Amino acid sequence: MSLVRYLYGDFQVVFRTPLAISAAVGRLAANSDQSIFHADKPQLRGYTTVNEVILWEGGDFIFNPFRPYFHGSFAHDQGVTILSGTIRADWMVKLWCTTVAAISVAALAFGSSDGFARPLGAFAIGAAGFLLLHLTIRPASKSARSLTSKIEATVSGTGANNSFKPNPLRGSA
C-alpha cells in the first residue's frame, strides 16, 4: 500500500458491463450532471467521456468537503466494457489536512515549552481531518458504497436511465 493511499484512503474500483463503450458512456452521461436545476432527480454529479469520468454524489445545497469522488476511464477488453478508477477525496481537502498536520507537527516540535495548548489544538484539528477522511473515503463507508452502487447500476444497465439531456454524449468524442 502506498503512503498516499494510506494517508488519504484512496482505493481502486472496477466496474464491468456487457454494454458497448458508447452505450455505457451514454448511460453514465445521461445520469450525471453539474447543474443544480435538476435536484429533484436522484443522480450523480460530474461529467463523463470515454477518456475521463469524474463523478460524485450529493446535493449542491449541502456541501460536504469530505465526500468521495470517482475519477476513472473506460476501456474495452475481450468483449467487456470496463470502467476503472479511483475513489478519492477532493485535492483541496487533502491539501488542507496535510497543511494542518505539517503546521501542528512544526508547532509541537519548535513551539515554546510553556504553552502546548495551541500546538495540541492544531494537532487535534489535523487528526480530526484525517479521521474524517478515513471514515468517508474507504470501501466500507456509506457514502463510498452509495457512490459505487449508483455508478455500477448505471453502467451495468440495471439502473434507471433518467436522461433529461437531449444529447448526453455531446462533446465526448
Salt bridges, closest charged atoms under 4 A:
ASP10 OD2 - LYS94 NZ 2.78
GLU52 OE2 - HIS71 NE2 2.96
GLU57 OE2 - LYS150 NZ 2.61
ASP60 OD2 - ARG45 NE 3.69
